[in-house]
Amino acid sequence: MNNLLGLGLCQLGAILLLIAAWGVVRLPDALSRQHAATKAGTLALFTFILGAGLLMPDPAWIGRLALLLLVLLVTLPLASHALARAALREAKAMKDRSSDDQGVER
Amino acid sequence: MTLLYACVVLAGLAALLGFYRLLRGPTAADRVVALDLLFAVAVLLGVAAALITGHTAFLDVALGLALVGFVGTLAWARWIDQYAAREEESP
């Protein structure tokens, strides 16, 4: 039972990661791509690690998986926040520059 | 076990899509987003490798990859931030 649930969660995690990658390819600009990669990617990793914990109910595994989960929980939002700010700043700079260029040409 | 290999195939497809955005992505931020996604794929593959082989060492690999990915993403984001700020000041 645990085995089946664990395998199902692992499968769900891999599918969610694929959906995240699909979003990164399909969405129109850097901010929305970042949103797809971070939110769906985080959920995918959490689901997969939860499934791995159910598959291997052993102290050595649970400890490492919990540590990995904790590290991801702390680092992913920080990285995505910094990335979103950089994307916004870059989009603004590029927009300013292109409007400047048009001003010079005309 | 076969289902775990199916997970590896799905993660490989996700990595291919990520590489497409990494090579194509019009702005630098797009490329860093793709890099972030590739690190997520790598962490998932590390856990999958640990499950398939039964060695916990691959979990340590996944932990290291998560930390390196975090520092790398943060560094690239800061670089883009500063580059864009300089660009705004002196066009």
N, CA and C atoms of all chains as a GROMACS GRO file, in nm:
protein
  591
    1MET      N    1   0.084  -0.121   0.000
    1MET     CA    2   0.000   0.000   0.000
    1MET      C    3   0.086   0.125   0.000
    2ASN      N    4   0.181   0.128   0.099
    2ASN     CA    5   0.275   0.240   0.103
    2ASN      C    6   0.357   0.248  -0.024
    3ASN      N    7   0.394   0.129  -0.072
    3ASN     CA    8   0.475   0.121  -0.194
    3ASN      C    9   0.402   0.183  -0.312
    4LEU      N   10   0.275   0.144  -0.325
    4LEU     CA   11   0.194   0.191  -0.438
    4LEU      C   12   0.178   0.342  -0.429
    5LEU      N   13   0.148   0.391  -0.307
    5LEU     CA   14   0.129   0.535  -0.288
    5LEU      C   15   0.259   0.610  -0.320
    6GLY      N   16   0.371   0.555  -0.272
    6GLY     CA   17   0.500   0.619  -0.298
    6GLY      C   18   0.530   0.627  -0.447
    7LEU      N   19   0.509   0.516  -0.517
    7LEU     CA   20   0.534   0.516  -0.662
    7LEU      C   21   0.443   0.616  -0.733
    8GLY      N   22   0.315   0.620  -0.688
    8GLY     CA   23   0.221   0.716  -0.748
    8GLY      C   24   0.266   0.859  -0.728
    9LEU      N   25   0.314   0.891  -0.605
    9LEU     CA   26   0.359   1.027  -0.577
    9LEU      C   27   0.482   1.062  -0.661
   10CYS      N   28   0.575   0.964  -0.675
   10CYS     CA   29   0.694   0.987  -0.759
   10CYS      C   30   0.653   1.018  -0.902
   11GLN      N   31   0.558   0.938  -0.952
   11GLN     CA   32   0.510   0.958  -1.089
   11GLN      C   33   0.448   1.096  -1.105
   12LEU      N   34   0.365   1.133  -1.006
   12LEU     CA   35   0.299   1.264  -1.009
   12LEU      C   36   0.404   1.376  -1.008
   13GLY      N   37   0.509   1.358  -0.927
   13GLY     CA   38   0.614   1.459  -0.922
   13GLY      C   39   0.683   1.476  -1.056
   14ALA      N   40   0.715   1.365  -1.122
   14ALA     CA   41   0.782   1.373  -1.252
   14ALA      C   42   0.691   1.440  -1.355
   15ILE      N   43   0.561   1.407  -1.351
   15ILE     CA   44   0.467   1.468  -1.446
   15ILE      C   45   0.456   1.618  -1.420
   16LEU      N   46   0.454   1.658  -1.291
   16LEU     CA   47   0.446   1.800  -1.258
   16LEU      C   48   0.570   1.875  -1.307
   17LEU      N   49   0.686   1.809  -1.296
   17LEU     CA   50   0.809   1.872  -1.343
   17LEU      C   51   0.803   1.892  -1.494
   18LEU      N   52   0.748   1.793  -1.564
   18LEU     CA   53   0.734   1.806  -1.709
   18LEU      C   54   0.639   1.921  -1.743
   19ILE      N   55   0.533   1.936  -1.664
   19ILE     CA   56   0.439   2.048  -1.687
   19ILE      C   57   0.511   2.181  -1.664
   20ALA      N   58   0.596   2.186  -1.560
   20ALA     CA   59   0.673   2.308  -1.534
   20ALA      C   60   0.762   2.341  -1.653
   21ALA      N   61   0.829   2.239  -1.708
   21ALA     CA   62   0.917   2.262  -1.823
   21ALA      C   63   0.836   2.308  -1.944
   22TRP      N   64   0.718   2.249  -1.961
   22TRP     CA   65   0.630   2.290  -2.071
   22TRP      C   66   0.591   2.436  -2.056
   23GLY      N   67   0.563   2.477  -1.930
   23GLY     CA   68   0.530   2.617  -1.905
   23GLY      C   69   0.647   2.708  -1.937
   24VAL      N   70   0.769   2.665  -1.903
   24VAL     CA   71   0.887   2.747  -1.932
   24VAL      C   72   0.904   2.765  -2.082
   25VAL      N   73   0.868   2.664  -2.160
   25VAL     CA   74   0.881   2.677  -2.305
   25VAL      C   75   0.768   2.761  -2.363
   26ARG      N   76   0.646   2.743  -2.313
   26ARG     CA   77   0.529   2.800  -2.380
   26ARG      C   78   0.491   2.941  -2.338
   27LEU      N   79   0.517   2.979  -2.212
   27LEU     CA   80   0.465   3.107  -2.164
   27LEU      C   81   0.541   3.224  -2.230
   28PRO      N   82   0.477   3.342  -2.237
   28PRO     CA   83   0.527   3.446  -2.325
   28PRO      C   84   0.649   3.524  -2.276
   29ASP      N   85   0.662   3.555  -2.146
   29ASP     CA   86   0.777   3.639  -2.106
   29ASP      C   87   0.847   3.582  -1.983
   30ALA      N   88   0.961   3.644  -1.948
   30ALA     CA   89   1.048   3.587  -1.846
   30ALA      C   90   0.977   3.574  -1.711
   31LEU      N   91   0.894   3.675  -1.675
   31LEU     CA   92   0.830   3.669  -1.544
   31LEU      C   93   0.734   3.551  -1.533
   32SER      N   94   0.652   3.530  -1.637
   32SER     CA   95   0.556   3.419  -1.628
   32SER      C   96   0.628   3.286  -1.639
   33ARG      N   97   0.739   3.283  -1.715
   33ARG     CA   98   0.818   3.159  -1.721
   33ARG      C   99   0.875   3.126  -1.584
   34GLN      N  100   0.926   3.230  -1.515
   34GLN     CA  101   0.982   3.210  -1.381
   34GLN      C  102   0.874   3.158  -1.287
   35HIS      N  103   0.753   3.213  -1.302
   35HIS     CA  104   0.642   3.171  -1.218
   35HIS      C  105   0.611   3.022  -1.240
   36ALA      N  106   0.609   2.980  -1.366
   36ALA     CA  107   0.582   2.839  -1.396
   36ALA      C  108   0.692   2.750  -1.340
   37ALA      N  109   0.818   2.788  -1.364
   37ALA     CA  110   0.930   2.704  -1.323
   37ALA      C  111   0.934   2.688  -1.172
   38THR      N  112   0.912   2.800  -1.099
   38THR     CA  113   0.929   2.793  -0.954
   38THR      C  114   0.814   2.720  -0.887
   39LYS      N  115   0.690   2.762  -0.918
   39LYS     CA  116   0.578   2.706  -0.841
   39LYS      C  117   0.556   2.559  -0.876
   40ALA      N  118   0.546   2.530  -1.005
   40ALA     CA  119   0.524   2.390  -1.044
   40ALA      C  120   0.646   2.305  -1.009
   41GLY      N  121   0.767   2.363  -1.025
   41GLY     CA  122   0.889   2.288  -0.994
   41GLY      C  123   0.898   2.253  -0.847
   42THR      N  124   0.865   2.350  -0.760
   42THR     CA  125   0.868   2.323  -0.616
   42THR      C  126   0.770   2.213  -0.579
   43LEU      N  127   0.648   2.224  -0.631
   43LEU     CA  128   0.548   2.122  -0.600
   43LEU      C  129   0.594   1.984  -0.650
   44ALA      N  130   0.656   1.983  -0.770
   44ALA     CA  131   0.704   1.856  -0.825
   44ALA      C  132   0.809   1.793  -0.735
   45LEU      N  133   0.908   1.875  -0.691
   45LEU     CA  134   1.014   1.820  -0.606
   45LEU      C  135   0.958   1.770  -0.474
   46PHE      N  136   0.864   1.848  -0.415
   46PHE     CA  137   0.808   1.807  -0.287
   46PHE      C  138   0.733   1.675  -0.301
   47THR      N  139   0.652   1.665  -0.407
   47THR     CA  140   0.575   1.541  -0.427
   47THR      C  141   0.669   1.423  -0.446
   48PHE      N  142   0.775   1.444  -0.526
   48PHE     CA  143   0.867   1.334  -0.554
   48PHE      C  144   0.939   1.290  -0.427
   49ILE      N  145   0.985   1.387  -0.347
   49ILE     CA  146   1.060   1.353  -0.225
   49ILE      C  147   0.968   1.284  -0.123
   50LEU      N  148   0.842   1.330  -0.116
   50LEU     CA  149   0.745   1.264  -0.029
   50LEU      C  150   0.726   1.119  -0.072
   51GLY      N  151   0.714   1.098  -0.203
   51GLY     CA  152   0.699   0.962  -0.254
   51GLY      C  153   0.820   0.877  -0.222
   52ALA      N  154   0.941   0.936  -0.235
   52ALA     CA  155   1.064   0.862  -0.204
   52ALA      C  156   1.066   0.823  -0.057
   53GLY      N  157   1.020   0.915   0.030
   53GLY     CA  158   1.014   0.883   0.173
   53GLY      C  159   0.919   0.769   0.203
   54LEU      N  160   0.807   0.764   0.130
   54LEU     CA  161   0.713   0.653   0.150
   54LEU      C  162   0.772   0.522   0.099
   55LEU      N  163   0.852   0.530  -0.009
   55LEU     CA  164   0.910   0.407  -0.066
   55LEU      C  165   1.017   0.349   0.024
   56MET      N  166   1.096   0.437   0.092
   56MET     CA  167   1.209   0.393   0.173
   56MET      C  168   1.190   0.439   0.317
   57PRO      N  169   1.106   0.372   0.395
   57PRO     CA  170   1.083   0.417   0.534
   57PRO      C  171   1.196   0.372   0.626
   58ASP      N  172   1.313   0.431   0.607
   58ASP     CA  173   1.433   0.392   0.681
   58ASP      C  174   1.493   0.520   0.742
   59PRO      N  175   1.540   0.516   0.867
   59PRO     CA  176   1.590   0.641   0.929
   59PRO      C  177   1.695   0.713   0.844
   60ALA      N  178   1.789   0.638   0.785
   60ALA     CA  179   1.894   0.703   0.705
   60ALA      C  180   1.833   0.777   0.587
   61TRP      N  181   1.731   0.718   0.525
   61TRP     CA  182   1.667   0.782   0.410
   61TRP      C  183   1.581   0.900   0.453
   62ILE      N  184   1.499   0.876   0.560
   62ILE     CA  185   1.406   0.981   0.601
   62ILE      C  186   1.482   1.106   0.645
   63GLY      N  187   1.593   1.086   0.718
   63GLY     CA  188   1.670   1.201   0.763
   63GLY      C  189   1.723   1.283   0.648
   64ARG      N  190   1.785   1.215   0.550
   64ARG     CA  191   1.841   1.288   0.436
   64ARG      C  192   1.732   1.354   0.353
   65LEU      N  193   1.621   1.281   0.333
   65LEU     CA  194   1.512   1.339   0.252
   65LEU      C  195   1.452   1.460   0.323
   66ALA      N  196   1.440   1.452   0.457
   66ALA     CA  197   1.385   1.567   0.531
   66ALA      C  198   1.478   1.686   0.521
   67LEU      N  199   1.609   1.659   0.529
   67LEU     CA  200   1.707   1.768   0.516
   67LEU      C  201   1.696   1.832   0.378
   68LEU      N  202   1.686   1.747   0.275
   68LEU     CA  203   1.672   1.798   0.138
   68LEU      C  204   1.546   1.883   0.124
   69LEU      N  205   1.436   1.834   0.182
   69LEU     CA  206   1.309   1.906   0.177
   69LEU      C  207   1.323   2.042   0.245
   70LEU      N  208   1.391   2.044   0.361
   70LEU     CA  209   1.410   2.168   0.436
   70LEU      C  210   1.493   2.268   0.355
   71VAL      N  211   1.604   2.217   0.298
   71VAL     CA  212   1.690   2.305   0.218
   71VAL      C  213   1.613   2.364   0.101
   72LEU      N  214   1.535   2.279   0.031
   72LEU     CA  215   1.458   2.328  -0.083
   72LEU      C  216   1.354   2.429  -0.038
   73LEU      N  217   1.291   2.402   0.078
   73LEU     CA  218   1.187   2.492   0.130
   73LEU      C  219   1.245   2.630   0.158
   74VAL      N  220   1.372   2.634   0.206
   74VAL     CA  221   1.432   2.764   0.238
   74VAL      C  222   1.483   2.833   0.112
   75THR      N  223   1.548   2.757   0.022
   75THR     CA  224   1.622   2.820  -0.088
   75THR      C  225   1.535   2.854  -0.209
   76LEU      N  226   1.435   2.772  -0.241
   76LEU     CA  227   1.361   2.795  -0.366
   76LEU      C  228   1.288   2.929  -0.368
   77PRO      N  229   1.215   2.967  -0.261
   77PRO     CA  230   1.150   3.099  -0.265
   77PRO      C  231   1.248   3.214  -0.275
   78LEU      N  232   1.362   3.203  -0.204
   78LEU     CA  233   1.462   3.310  -0.212
   78LEU      C  234   1.514   3.326  -0.354
   79ALA      N  235   1.551   3.212  -0.416
   79ALA     CA  236   1.605   3.217  -0.552
   79ALA      C  237   1.501   3.272  -0.648
   80SER      N  238   1.375   3.229  -0.633
   80SER     CA  239   1.273   3.274  -0.728
   80SER      C  240   1.246   3.423  -0.710
   81HIS      N  241   1.252   3.471  -0.585
   81HIS     CA  242   1.231   3.614  -0.562
   81HIS      C  243   1.340   3.697  -0.630
   82ALA      N  244   1.466   3.656  -0.609
   82ALA     CA  245   1.577   3.729  -0.671
   82ALA      C  246   1.566   3.725  -0.823
   83LEU      N  247   1.527   3.610  -0.874
   83LEU     CA  248   1.516   3.592  -1.019
   83LEU      C  249   1.404   3.679  -1.076
   84ALA      N  250   1.290   3.685  -1.004
   84ALA     CA  251   1.177   3.766  -1.053
   84ALA      C  252   1.216   3.912  -1.056
   85ARG      N  253   1.287   3.958  -0.952
   85ARG     CA  254   1.328   4.098  -0.950
   85ARG      C  255   1.424   4.128  -1.065
   86ALA      N  256   1.517   4.034  -1.089
   86ALA     CA  257   1.613   4.054  -1.198
   86ALA      C  258   1.540   4.057  -1.333
   87ALA      N  259   1.441   3.968  -1.351
   87ALA     CA  260   1.367   3.965  -1.477
   87ALA      C  261   1.293   4.095  -1.500
   88LEU      N  262   1.231   4.146  -1.394
   88LEU     CA  263   1.156   4.271  -1.404
   88LEU      C  264   1.249   4.386  -1.440
   89ARG      N  265   1.363   4.394  -1.369
   89ARG     CA  266   1.459   4.502  -1.391
   89ARG      C  267   1.513   4.494  -1.534
   90GLU      N  268   1.543   4.373  -1.579
   90GLU     CA  269   1.600   4.358  -1.714
   90GLU      C  270   1.498   4.398  -1.820
   91ALA      N  271   1.371   4.354  -1.800
   91ALA     CA  272   1.267   4.388  -1.898
   91ALA      C  273   1.252   4.540  -1.908
   92LYS      N  274   1.257   4.606  -1.791
   92LYS     CA  275   1.242   4.752  -1.789
   92LYS      C  276   1.360   4.817  -1.863
   93ALA      N  277   1.483   4.768  -1.834
   93ALA     CA  278   1.601   4.828  -1.897
   93ALA      C  279   1.596   4.810  -2.048
   94MET      N  280   1.552   4.691  -2.092
   94MET     CA  281   1.549   4.667  -2.237
   94MET      C  282   1.444   4.754  -2.304
   95LYS      N  283   1.332   4.774  -2.233
   95LYS     CA  284   1.226   4.858  -2.290
   95LYS      C  285   1.276   5.002  -2.303
   96ASP      N  286   1.342   5.052  -2.197
   96ASP     CA  287   1.396   5.188  -2.202
   96ASP      C  288   1.493   5.203  -2.317
   97ARG      N  289   1.582   5.103  -2.332
   97ARG     CA  290   1.685   5.115  -2.434
   97ARG      C  291   1.623   5.115  -2.573
   98SER      N  292   1.522   5.028  -2.596
   98SER     CA  293   1.464   5.022  -2.730
   98SER      C  294   1.390   5.152  -2.761
   99SER      N  295   1.325   5.212  -2.660
   99SER     CA  296   1.256   5.339  -2.689
   99SER      C  297   1.360   5.449  -2.713
  100ASP      N  298   1.475   5.441  -2.641
  100ASP     CA  299   1.582   5.538  -2.668
  100ASP      C  300   1.632   5.526  -2.810
  101ASP      N  301   1.653   5.401  -2.854
  101ASP     CA  302   1.704   5.380  -2.989
  101ASP      C  303   1.611   5.439  -3.093
  102GLN      N  304   1.481   5.417  -3.074
  102GLN     CA  305   1.386   5.472  -3.170
  102GLN      C  306   1.393   5.623  -3.171
  103GLY      N  307   1.411   5.682  -3.050
  103GLY     CA  308   1.421   5.827  -3.043
  103GLY      C  309   1.541   5.878  -3.119
  104VAL      N  310   1.653   5.803  -3.114
  104VAL     CA  311   1.774   5.847  -3.183
  104VAL      C  312   1.756   5.838  -3.334
  105GLU      N  313   1.690   5.732  -3.377
  105GLU     CA  314   1.679   5.712  -3.522
  105GLU      C  315   1.588   5.816  -3.588
  106ARG      N  316   1.482   5.856  -3.512
  106ARG     CA  317   1.388   5.946  -3.580
  106ARG      C  318   1.426   6.091  -3.566
  107MET      N  319   0.959  -0.049  -0.989
  107MET     CA  320   1.089  -0.016  -1.048
  107MET      C  321   1.074   0.041  -1.187
  108THR      N  322   0.991  -0.025  -1.268
  108THR     CA  323   0.967   0.026  -1.403
  108THR      C  324   0.908   0.166  -1.398
  109LEU      N  325   0.821   0.189  -1.297
  109LEU     CA  326   0.761   0.322  -1.284
  109LEU      C  327   0.866   0.428  -1.252
  110LEU      N  328   0.970   0.386  -1.176
  110LEU     CA  329   1.078   0.482  -1.146
  110LEU      C  330   1.154   0.518  -1.272
  111TYR      N  331   1.176   0.418  -1.360
  111TYR     CA  332   1.242   0.450  -1.487
  111TYR      C  333   1.155   0.542  -1.572
  112ALA      N  334   1.022   0.525  -1.561
  112ALA     CA  335   0.932   0.617  -1.632
  112ALA      C  336   0.950   0.759  -1.580
  113CYS      N  337   0.971   0.772  -1.447
  113CYS     CA  338   0.999   0.904  -1.390
  113CYS      C  339   1.125   0.964  -1.450
  114VAL      N  340   1.229   0.879  -1.467
  114VAL     CA  341   1.355   0.927  -1.524
  114VAL      C  342   1.332   0.977  -1.666
  115VAL      N  343   1.250   0.903  -1.744
  115VAL     CA  344   1.223   0.945  -1.882
  115VAL      C  345   1.149   1.079  -1.883
  116LEU      N  346   1.049   1.094  -1.794
  116LEU     CA  347   0.974   1.220  -1.787
  116LEU      C  348   1.066   1.336  -1.750
  117ALA      N  349   1.156   1.312  -1.652
  117ALA     CA  350   1.251   1.418  -1.612
  117ALA      C  351   1.344   1.451  -1.728
  118GLY      N  352   1.382   1.348  -1.808
  118GLY     CA  353   1.467   1.374  -1.924
  118GLY      C  354   1.395   1.462  -2.026
  119LEU      N  355   1.267   1.437  -2.048
  119LEU     CA  356   1.190   1.522  -2.139
  119LEU      C  357   1.186   1.666  -2.086
  120ALA      N  358   1.165   1.680  -1.953
  120ALA     CA  359   1.164   1.814  -1.893
  120ALA      C  360   1.298   1.882  -1.914
  121ALA      N  361   1.409   1.805  -1.901
  121ALA     CA  362   1.541   1.862  -1.921
  121ALA      C  363   1.558   1.909  -2.066
  122LEU      N  364   1.505   1.832  -2.162
  122LEU     CA  365   1.514   1.874  -2.303
  122LEU      C  366   1.443   2.007  -2.324
  123LEU      N  367   1.321   2.020  -2.267
  123LEU     CA  368   1.247   2.146  -2.279
  123LEU      C  369   1.326   2.260  -2.214
  124GLY      N  370   1.387   2.230  -2.098
  124GLY     CA  371   1.468   2.332  -2.030
  124GLY      C  372   1.586   2.375  -2.114
  125PHE      N  373   1.652   2.277  -2.180
  125PHE     CA  374   1.766   2.311  -2.265
  125PHE      C  375   1.723   2.396  -2.383
  126TYR      N  376   1.602   2.368  -2.436
  126TYR     CA  377   1.550   2.450  -2.546
  126TYR      C  378   1.541   2.596  -2.502
  127ARG      N  379   1.485   2.619  -2.382
  127ARG     CA  380   1.470   2.757  -2.334
  127ARG      C  381   1.606   2.816  -2.300
  128LEU      N  382   1.698   2.732  -2.251
  128LEU     CA  383   1.832   2.781  -2.215
  128LEU      C  384   1.906   2.832  -2.340
  129LEU      N  385   1.894   2.760  -2.450
  129LEU     CA  386   1.965   2.800  -2.572
  129LEU      C  387   1.892   2.911  -2.645
  130ARG      N  388   1.759   2.912  -2.639
  130ARG     CA  389   1.679   3.001  -2.718
  130ARG      C  390   1.652   3.134  -2.648
  131GLY      N  391   1.615   3.124  -2.519
  131GLY     CA  392   1.560   3.234  -2.439
  131GLY      C  393   1.608   3.372  -2.476
  132PRO      N  394   1.519   3.462  -2.515
  132PRO     CA  395   1.565   3.591  -2.567
  132PRO      C  396   1.642   3.674  -2.464
  133THR      N  397   1.598   3.677  -2.339
  133THR     CA  398   1.670   3.759  -2.239
  133THR      C  399   1.754   3.670  -2.149
  134ALA      N  400   1.847   3.735  -2.076
  134ALA     CA  401   1.932   3.659  -1.983
  134ALA      C  402   1.848   3.596  -1.873
  135ALA      N  403   1.742   3.667  -1.828
  135ALA     CA  404   1.658   3.614  -1.720
  135ALA      C  405   1.593   3.482  -1.763
  136ASP      N  406   1.554   3.472  -1.892
  136ASP     CA  407   1.496   3.347  -1.941
  136ASP      C  408   1.594   3.232  -1.927
  137ARG      N  409   1.719   3.260  -1.959
  137ARG     CA  410   1.820   3.154  -1.950
  137ARG      C  411   1.841   3.110  -1.807
  138VAL      N  412   1.840   3.206  -1.713
  138VAL     CA  413   1.860   3.169  -1.572
  138VAL      C  414   1.740   3.090  -1.521
  139VAL      N  415   1.619   3.127  -1.568
  139VAL     CA  416   1.500   3.049  -1.530
  139VAL      C  417   1.516   2.905  -1.578
  140ALA      N  418   1.565   2.889  -1.702
  140ALA     CA  419   1.585   2.755  -1.756
  140ALA      C  420   1.690   2.680  -1.673
  141LEU      N  421   1.795   2.752  -1.630
  141LEU     CA  422   1.900   2.689  -1.549
  141LEU      C  423   1.842   2.641  -1.415
  142ASP      N  424   1.755   2.724  -1.356
  142ASP     CA  425   1.688   2.687  -1.232
  142ASP      C  426   1.608   2.558  -1.251
  143LEU      N  427   1.535   2.553  -1.362
  143LEU     CA  428   1.455   2.434  -1.392
  143LEU      C  429   1.545   2.311  -1.410
  144LEU      N  430   1.661   2.331  -1.478
  144LEU     CA  431   1.751   2.218  -1.499
  144LEU      C  432   1.807   2.167  -1.366
  145PHE      N  433   1.832   2.260  -1.271
  145PHE     CA  434   1.879   2.215  -1.140
  145PHE      C  435   1.770   2.136  -1.068
  146ALA      N  436   1.643   2.180  -1.084
  146ALA     CA  437   1.533   2.104  -1.024
  146ALA      C  438   1.527   1.964  -1.083
  147VAL      N  439   1.545   1.955  -1.217
  147VAL     CA  440   1.548   1.823  -1.282
  147VAL      C  441   1.662   1.739  -1.226
  148ALA      N  442   1.778   1.803  -1.204
  148ALA     CA  443   1.894   1.729  -1.154
  148ALA      C  444   1.870   1.675  -1.014
  149VAL      N  445   1.805   1.757  -0.928
  149VAL     CA  446   1.775   1.711  -0.792
  149VAL      C  447   1.680   1.591  -0.798
  150LEU      N  448   1.578   1.602  -0.884
  150LEU     CA  449   1.482   1.491  -0.896
  150LEU      C  450   1.552   1.365  -0.947
  151LEU      N  451   1.642   1.382  -1.044
  151LEU     CA  452   1.714   1.265  -1.097
  151LEU      C  453   1.805   1.205  -0.990
  152GLY      N  454   1.863   1.292  -0.905
  152GLY     CA  455   1.947   1.240  -0.797
  152GLY      C  456   1.867   1.153  -0.701
  153VAL      N  457   1.748   1.201  -0.662
  153VAL     CA  458   1.665   1.120  -0.571
  153VAL      C  459   1.621   0.991  -0.642
  154ALA      N  460   1.588   1.003  -0.772
  154ALA     CA  461   1.548   0.883  -0.846
  154ALA      C  462   1.662   0.782  -0.853
  155ALA      N  463   1.786   0.832  -0.873
  155ALA     CA  464   1.902   0.741  -0.877
  155ALA      C  465   1.920   0.671  -0.744
  156ALA      N  466   1.900   0.748  -0.633
  156ALA     CA  467   1.911   0.686  -0.500
  156ALA      C  468   1.807   0.576  -0.484
  157LEU      N  469   1.684   0.602  -0.532
  157LEU     CA  470   1.578   0.501  -0.518
  157LEU      C  471   1.609   0.378  -0.602
  158ILE      N  472   1.661   0.400  -0.724
  158ILE     CA  473   1.683   0.287  -0.814
  158ILE      C  474   1.800   0.201  -0.767
  159THR      N  475   1.911   0.267  -0.726
  159THR     CA  476   2.027   0.189  -0.686
  159THR      C  477   2.020   0.145  -0.540
  160GLY      N  478   1.946   0.221  -0.456
  160GLY     CA  479   1.941   0.186  -0.315
  160GLY      C  480   2.057   0.242  -0.234
  161HIS      N  481   2.135   0.332  -0.293
  161HIS     CA  482   2.244   0.398  -0.219
  161HIS      C  483   2.200   0.535  -0.171
  162THR      N  484   2.225   0.566  -0.043
  162THR     CA  485   2.187   0.699   0.006
  162THR      C  486   2.284   0.806  -0.042
  163ALA      N  487   2.399   0.766  -0.096
  163ALA     CA  488   2.498   0.866  -0.140
  163ALA      C  489   2.438   0.960  -0.245
  164PHE      N  490   2.347   0.908  -0.328
  164PHE     CA  491   2.287   0.992  -0.432
  164PHE      C  492   2.198   1.101  -0.371
  165LEU      N  493   2.147   1.075  -0.250
  165LEU     CA  494   2.070   1.180  -0.183
  165LEU      C  495   2.160   1.295  -0.144
  166ASP      N  496   2.284   1.264  -0.103
  166ASP     CA  497   2.380   1.371  -0.073
  166ASP      C  498   2.413   1.448  -0.199
  167VAL      N  499   2.423   1.376  -0.312
  167VAL     CA  500   2.445   1.443  -0.441
  167VAL      C  501   2.331   1.540  -0.469
  168ALA      N  502   2.207   1.495  -0.446
  168ALA     CA  503   2.091   1.581  -0.471
  168ALA      C  504   2.094   1.703  -0.380
  169LEU      N  505   2.135   1.683  -0.254
  169LEU     CA  506   2.144   1.796  -0.160
  169LEU      C  507   2.248   1.897  -0.207
  170GLY      N  508   2.364   1.846  -0.249
  170GLY     CA  509   2.468   1.935  -0.301
  170GLY      C  510   2.421   2.011  -0.423
  171LEU      N  511   2.352   1.942  -0.514
  171LEU     CA  512   2.302   2.008  -0.634
  171LEU      C  513   2.202   2.117  -0.599
  172ALA      N  514   2.116   2.091  -0.499
  172ALA     CA  515   2.019   2.192  -0.458
  172ALA      C  516   2.089   2.317  -0.407
  173LEU      N  517   2.196   2.297  -0.327
  173LEU     CA  518   2.268   2.413  -0.272
  173LEU      C  519   2.341   2.489  -0.382
  174VAL      N  520   2.410   2.414  -0.472
  174VAL     CA  521   2.482   2.480  -0.581
  174VAL      C  522   2.385   2.555  -0.672
  175GLY      N  523   2.269   2.495  -0.698
  175GLY     CA  524   2.169   2.560  -0.781
  175GLY      C  525   2.120   2.689  -0.718
  176PHE      N  526   2.100   2.686  -0.587
  176PHE     CA  527   2.055   2.806  -0.517
  176PHE      C  528   2.158   2.918  -0.529
  177VAL      N  529   2.283   2.886  -0.498
  177VAL     CA  530   2.388   2.989  -0.503
  177VAL      C  531   2.405   3.040  -0.646
  178GLY      N  532   2.402   2.947  -0.743
  178GLY     CA  533   2.418   2.987  -0.883
  178GLY      C  534   2.307   3.078  -0.929
  179THR      N  535   2.182   3.041  -0.899
  179THR     CA  536   2.068   3.124  -0.941
  179THR      C  537   2.076   3.262  -0.877
  180LEU      N  538   2.111   3.264  -0.747
  180LEU     CA  539   2.122   3.393  -0.678
  180LEU      C  540   2.230   3.480  -0.741
  181ALA      N  541   2.345   3.419  -0.773
  181ALA     CA  542   2.455   3.496  -0.830
  181ALA      C  543   2.416   3.552  -0.967
  182TRP      N  544   2.357   3.468  -1.052
  182TRP     CA  545   2.316   3.516  -1.185
  182TRP      C  546   2.211   3.624  -1.175
  183ALA      N  547   2.115   3.607  -1.080
  183ALA     CA  548   2.009   3.707  -1.065
  183ALA      C  549   2.068   3.840  -1.024
  184ARG      N  550   2.164   3.837  -0.931
  184ARG     CA  551   2.227   3.962  -0.887
  184ARG      C  552   2.304   4.027  -1.002
  185TRP      N  553   2.370   3.943  -1.083
  185TRP     CA  554   2.446   3.997  -1.195
  185TRP      C  555   2.354   4.067  -1.295
  186ILE      N  556   2.242   4.001  -1.328
  186ILE     CA  557   2.145   4.062  -1.420
  186ILE      C  558   2.093   4.192  -1.362
  187ASP      N  559   2.062   4.190  -1.231
  187ASP     CA  560   2.011   4.308  -1.163
  187ASP      C  561   2.108   4.425  -1.178
  188GLN      N  562   2.236   4.400  -1.146
  188GLN     CA  563   2.334   4.508  -1.149
  188GLN      C  564   2.360   4.554  -1.292
  189TYR      N  565   2.364   4.459  -1.385
  189TYR     CA  566   2.387   4.494  -1.526
  189TYR      C  567   2.276   4.585  -1.576
  190ALA      N  568   2.150   4.547  -1.544
  190ALA     CA  569   2.035   4.626  -1.589
  190ALA      C  570   2.035   4.763  -1.523
  191ALA      N  571   2.075   4.768  -1.396
  191ALA     CA  572   2.078   4.898  -1.326
  191ALA      C  573   2.182   4.990  -1.391
  192ARG      N  574   2.300   4.934  -1.426
  192ARG     CA  575   2.402   5.014  -1.493
  192ARG      C  576   2.354   5.062  -1.628
  193GLU      N  577   2.284   4.971  -1.699
  193GLU     CA  578   2.231   5.004  -1.831
  193GLU      C  579   2.134   5.122  -1.821
  194GLU      N  580   2.054   5.123  -1.712
  194GLU     CA  581   1.955   5.231  -1.695
  194GLU      C  582   2.024   5.364  -1.667
  195GLU      N  583   2.132   5.356  -1.587
  195GLU     CA  584   2.200   5.481  -1.551
  195GLU      C  585   2.267   5.546  -1.670
  196SER      N  586   2.345   5.465  -1.747
  196SER     CA  587   2.421   5.521  -1.860
  196SER      C  588   2.388   5.443  -1.986
  197PRO      N  589   2.287   5.483  -2.060
  197PRO     CA  590   2.246   5.408  -2.179
  197PRO      C  591   2.346   5.423  -2.294
   0.00000   0.00000   0.00000
